[in-house]
Amino acid sequence: MNRSVERAEQVGRTGLGIGALYEARARLAIAAGDRAGFELFAERCASAYALARNPALSLKFAALMAEAQRHELIARAPLPEGDELVALVSQQDSEYATVQSRIAECVGSDDRARCALTILLQSLDSFAGYLYGIDEGKVRVLAGLPEGATDPGLDEWAAATLAAELDCAAGGATATAEGGGDLDTVAEPSVSKSFIDQDGRSFEPILLVSAIATPPRAAALLLVQYPAGPRSLGSRTLLCEIADLLLDNGDVRGSAL
């Protein structure tokens, strides 16, 4: 494990890619009763996970700290980065409850999909887009705004985009297993990064991934038409939340990454 951590640091991996290694090393320290080792790697894990501001990673770190407490390895106040991550959990729990309540008011999968799409587009300051569900590597339209038939080419591009994303994820996982590569910088997909339909509208893809599922699962593909001018980057937290809700309600089966 130490060699894997050293290789990851040497190639400059960041975020989830190296944070997961730090977390695994911290858990080994807990099992060995190594307080100094735990504090060292927990602090590094907190720094890496804090960069992502992802609710699933916040919860994972909170669970790590709780495990250390149970084994009486925490001899001082929680790490500063850990404090920030654990604080995020409370904020994100509140935001998640709001989204969850809106989805819970929906009747049936079609209504949930339209609600999810509306929430996502509002977060991106967009008025047009399509939400494709993912079922074991295949895509299907769940909802669209404005409603109506989609350009046949859009469906083909969505399928090709998903295939490229899954191929890149598989390549990143293989490289990681071999000690090289970076989960945060996968290979460029072989398909176009945007699609212009018959009406001249340009769409760009956003993959919705549940980080809570093990292994992570891609639940949906959002094709969004960004308005002219400065664009909103949206919230990675919201994307994860919608992915989780679609999976939890059985609206999609998803595809493992």
N, C-alpha and C positions, 0 to 999 in steps of 0.2 A: 504493500500500500504506500509506503514512504517513497518508493521509486516512482510509482504512478504520479504522486503529488509533485515530486521533483521534476518529472518530465513535463507535466502540465504547466508548471511555473516557468520552465525554461522556454517553452514555445509561446508563452504569453496568453494562455487561456484565461478567460474572465467569466463573470456571471455564473449562470447555472453550470456551465461546463466544468469549472474548477470548484464551485461551491459544493457540488454534490460529493466531490472527492474529500473536501475538508470535513463535510458532515460525516462521511463514512469513517474518516480517521478519528474524528472526535468521539464517535460511538465506540470505536475500538479502545480508545483511552478510557471511556467509562467502564467497559468490560474488564479492563486491566486495573482499574482503580488508580489510574494515572492522572492526578489532578492537574499537574502542570501541563501535561500533554493535552488534556481536554481544554483548558483555558486557552492555550495557544491556537488550537485548530478551530475551536468554537468562535474565537474572535475573527479568524480569517474567514470562516464560513459566513458569519454575520455581515462582514464587509462585502463579500461577493454577492450574497443574496439581497442585500440592501440596494444594489445597483438596479435590480430588476423591478423592485416595488410590485411584486407579484403576491397575491393573497395566499396562494398555495405554498409558496416558499416561506412566507411569514409564519404560517401554521406549522410547517415542517421544523422551522427553527424553534418555535415555541415548544413543540414536542420534544426536541432535543434538550432544551433547557430543563423541561419538566423531568425528563429521564435522569439528567445529572443531579437534580434536586433529590430524586428518590434514592439515588446512590450516595447522597451526601458529599458530592464532589464540588459543589459551589460554595466557596469559603468567603466570598465577598459579594458586593453588589453586582447585579447583572451587568454584562458588558454594555458600553454605550451604544454600539451598533445593535446589540440585542434589544436594548430598550426601545430603539427606534422601530425595529421590526415588530416587536410585540405590541407597541402602540398602534402600528398600522393595522393589526388584526382587529382591534375594536372599531376603528374607523371603517374598515372594509366590511366588517360584519354588518354595520348599519347600512352601508350602501348596498350590500348584497341583499339585505332584508327588503329594501325598497324594490329592487328589481324582481326579487322572488315573489313579492306580493302582487306585483303587476302581472307576472306570468301566471300566478295561481288563480287570478280572476278569469283567466281565459277558459273557453269551453272547447276542448278538443285540440288536436295537434295543429290543424290549420290556423286556428285563432292564435295559438301560442307562437307559431312561426311568424305570423304577421306582426304580433306584438314585439317579438324579439328583433325583427328587422327594423321596426319603427324606432325602438330604443337605440339600436346600433347607428342608424342613419342620423338620428338626432344628435348623438354624441360626436358625429363627424361633420355636423353642419351640412348634411346632404339631404336631398329630397328624392333621390332615385337610387335604386340598387336592387340586387337579387340575393337571396339567401339560399344556398344549396346545402342540403344535408349530405353527409358522408356515411356510406354504408359499405364497410370492408373494401375500400379503394374505389368505390363508384359514387358518382354525384347524382342528385335529383333535386329539382327545384322545390323548395318549401314555400317560398313567398316572394313576391316581387312588388315593387312600387316604382312607377305606377303599375297597376294590375293589367294583365293582358298577356298575350303570347310573346315569348322571348324570341329573339333572333336565333335561328338554328345554329349559327356560327358561335353564338355566345355559349351555348351548351357544350359544344365541342371544345371551345377554348377553356371552359371551366374544367372539363375532364382532363385535358392535357396539362393544365396548371396544377391540378391535384396530383397527377401522376408524377410530374417533375418534382413537386414538393416532397412526396413520399420517397422518391428516389434519392433526393438530396439528404433527407433525414436518415435513410438507410446507410448512405455513404458516410455521413458524419458519425453514426454509431459504430460503423466498422472501423473507421480511423481511430475513434476513441478507444475501442477495445485493443487496438494495436499500439496505443500509446502516442499516436500522432493525431493531428487534426484538432478542430475546435468546434464544439457544438454550437457556438454562437456565430460561426462564420462558415456555413455550409456552401457547397458549390453553387454557382449561378445556374438557375433553371434554364432549360433549352428552349422554352417557349417565350413568346413576347410578354413583357411585363404589363401590357395594357391591351384592351380590345376596343375597337371602334365599330359600333353596330350600324345597321342600315340607315338609321336616323342621324348618324354622325356623333352619337354620344360615346364618350370614352369611359371605360370602366377599368378599375384596378382591383386586384385580388387581396383579400386579407384572410388568413387561415385562423380559425377559431380552435384553440387547443385546450383541452382540460389538463392542467398540470397536476390535479389531484389524483387522477386515474394513474394506475401503475401497471404497465408503462404508460406514459402520456398518450392520449388519444386525440386525433384530429376529429372534431365533431361536425364542423360545418365550414363552408367557404363563402365568404361575403364578397360580392362583386359590387363595388361602390363607384358611383359617378360623383367625383369631387367637383364642387362648384369652382368657378373662376376666382382667382385671387388667393390669398393666404389660406392654407388648409389646416384643419384640425388633425392632430395625430391620433386623437382618440385615446382610449384607456385600455391598456393591456389587461388590467384587472377586470374590466367589463367584458372583454372578449372571453376571458377564462370563465367568468360567471355564466355567460350565455351558453358557452360550450357545456358546462356542468349541468345546467338546467335541461338542455336538449337531451343529454344522455340520461339524466336521472328520470325524465318523464317518458323515456323510451321512444322519443320522436326520431332518433337516429341511433345507429349502432356504433358509428365512428370507425376509425382505422388507427391501429397502433403505430406509433412513431419509433 
